[in-house]
Amino acid sequence: MSTLRDIRKKKGISMTYLAQKLGYSHASGYCNIESGRTKIKLNQATIIARELGVSVEEISKAV
């Protein structure tokens, strides 16, 4: 199973880009989701899935 980081890197998308899409002012906000320090919310999973071109289910399995 791929991790969220694996999927993001495969798509060539930066943490800073996703952080901005989620409304964070710093990449660390997204990094906390990717590392599991912050629990992902459904609305965040939806945004991340859209930006990475994968399903929300795939995002939920990757975190």
Buried (B, 14 or more C-beta within 10 A) or exposed (E): EEBBBEBBEEEEBEBBBBBBBBEBEEBBBBBBBBEEEBEBEEEBBEBBBEBBEBEBEBBEEBB
